[in-house]
Amino acid sequence: MASKLLRAVVLGPPGSGKGTVCERIARSFGLQHLSSGQFLRESLGSGGGECPRGRPCCSRAGLQLQSCLMDESGSIPAASQLSFPFLCCCCPGFPRTLGQAKALDGICELDLVISLNIPFETLKDRLSARWVHPASGRVYNMDFNPPHTQGVDDLTGEPLVQREDDKPEAVAARLRKYKDAAKPVIELYKSRGILYSFSGTETNKIWPYVYTLLSSRIPPILSDEEH
């Protein structure tokens, strides 16, 4: 586990690979990947008790963070109400609005913000090909990460579904909404000098640049080649 505290968020439109980048950061640098969506699923699945992954903090933290993500006013619990026993956090897709970004300032000061810039057509293709296992949140892409058996989850054999907002007709609206909401957030972090933008069509090609950036801040525990 890395000994130096690092607080980072990864921003990007739907389908940009935020979760994948955060998972790689967590493995390479010994950081904690804080995913609000996963925390919420774990909390609901366990009745608000202990996390199925053995992290008793997850239910509380996930519900608190998820409430912020769902509150367009940007309301967020006071820092004293949050208990994250993590040396480092890497949270994908949050904050989503300027109100949430300013509210986040009341909890912690970010060290850096990574912004993923992916072409519209690439995002549209990715999202339209995405299917999920509702119970676990596992995501498959029929183009480059398909299930072993078409239409069913690899681990449970249960049916996969396509979310309503991943259907082709809904994708364009999602991307426009993200662009409008994210612009002031990106400008805020750019003005603070902590925004680092990476452009491309493939996560594997963007990742080495993210790895190099973070390696200048904290020592990695895995080399880039080990991915």
N, C-alpha and C positions, 0 to 999 in steps of 0.2 A: 504494500500500500504506500502510495506517495506520501511524503511527510509534509509537503508544502500545501497550504490551503490555496485552492483555485476555485473561483466562482465564474461559471461561463454559461451562456445560453447559445443555442443554435437556432437561427431564424431561417425560414424559407417557406415558399408556398406549399400547398398540399402536393404530396408526391415527389418532393425534392430530395428525399433521402435523409431527412433530419435524424430519424431514429437509427438508421444504419450508421451514420457518422458518429452519433453519440455512443453507440455500442462499441465501435472501434476505439473511440477515445477512452472509454472505460477500461477496455482490455489492455490497451497500450500503455496507459499511464496510471493504472491502479486507482481510478476515480470512481465515484458513485454516479451511476446514470439515474437521474431522477425523472421518471416518466409519470406525469400526472394521470394519464389515461390508464396505465397499468395499475397504479396504486388504487384508482377507483374500482377497477374490476376486481382486484384482490380484496378490497374492503367489502364490496357488495357480496362477493362470493363467500366470504368468511363471516358474514353477519356483523361486520364491524369489529370483529375480535382480532386475533393474531393473524398476521400475514401468512399465507400458505408458503411463502418463501422463507419463513423464519425471521422476518424483520418486524418486530412488534410496533415499530414506529410507522410502518407504511400506511396503515389504515387512517390514522390521524392526519398524517402529512398529506396523503392523497386526497382525502375529502376536503381539507382546507385549501389545497392548491386547486383542486377541481372547481370548488365554489368560486374561486377567483376567475378561473378560465371561463366560467359560465356567466359571470356577472359583468355585463358590458359597462357598468359604471366604474369598473376597476377596483371595486372593494376588495380588500385583502386583510386577513387577520393581522393583528399586531405582532411584532417580532417575538414578544414574550409568550405568545400563544403557540408558536411553532417550535417543534423540537426535531431537528434534523441531525442525528448523530453521525454525520458524514464528514470526512476530511475535505471532500471536494464534491461539487455538484455539477452535472452537465444536463441541462434541461432543454429538451427540444420543443420548438414551437411556442414558447412562452417567453416574454409577454406578446400578446396578439394585438393589443391596442395601446395607444399612448397613455390612457388612464391606467392600464395595468403596469406599464413600464414605470410610471411615476410612483405607483403604489409599491412596486418592487423595491424602489429606492429606500422605502421605510424598513425593509428587512435586511438588505445587504447591499454592498457596493460591488458591482460586477467588475471582474478583472478584464474580461474580453467578451466580445459578441461576434459570433461567426455567422455570416449571412451567405446562404446558398442561392446563387442565381442560375436558374435552369430555364432554357427556352420554353415558350408556351406550348409549342407542338410536342415537345418531349414530355412535358407534364400531362398533357391531354392523353397521349398514348399510354403513359404509365398508369394513370388513374383509371382509365377505361378498362384496363386489363387486370385490375386488382380485385382479388376476392379474399374474404376473411373467414376465420373460424370464430364465430361470435363468442363462444364461452371463454376462449383463451386470449383472443385478440391477435392470434397468429395471422400474418399477412402473406399472401401468395401473389405472384405476378405471372400471368399465363405466358408471358413472353420470355422472361429470364429467370423466374423462380417458381415454376409450376409445381403442384403437388405430384406425388408419385402416381396417384390414381386421379384422373380428372374428376373434379367436383367434390372431392372429400379430403378431410384433414389427414395429414400424414400420421399423426400420433393417435388420434381417437377414431378415425374412420367416419366421423360425423360430417354432415353436409356443409359445404362452404356456401357463403352467400355474398352477393355483391351489394354493398351499401347503396342506398338511394342516391347519395351525393357523389358516388363514384360512377354512376351511369353517365354515358356520354353527354346527354342533354343537360346534366347538372354541372358538369366540370367547368365549363366556361364561366358560369355565374360564380362558382367558388373562387376561381382564379382572379376574377375582377374584384370580388369582395376583399380577398386577401391583399391585393395590390393597393387598394384604397386605404385599408386599415394599417398596413405595414409601413407605408411611406413615411408618416411622421415618426414612427418608432425607429426606423433606420436612420432618419435624419438626426434624431436625438442622440443616438449612440455615436454617429459619425462626428457630431459636434464635440463629443467628449473625447474623441481620439481613441476609442476602444473597439471600433467596428473594423472587421476584416472580411472582405467579400471575396468569394471564390465562384468562378463561372465555369460551366461545362455541361455536358450532356450525360456523363457517366460518373457515378460515385467513385469508382476505382481510380479514375483519373484526377478527381478533385482531392481525394484522400491524402496523397503524399504531401500536398501543400499544407493541408490542415495539420498533418503530423509534424512537419517542419516548424510551423508556427508554434505549436504547443511544446515542442522539444526545446525551444528557446526560453520557455518559461519554467518548465518542470522536467525532471529527468524521466525518460520513458522506462518501462519495465520490459517492454517488448520492442524489438526492432521493426521498422516498417516492413521488412521482408517477411517477418513472421506472420503477416496476414495473408 
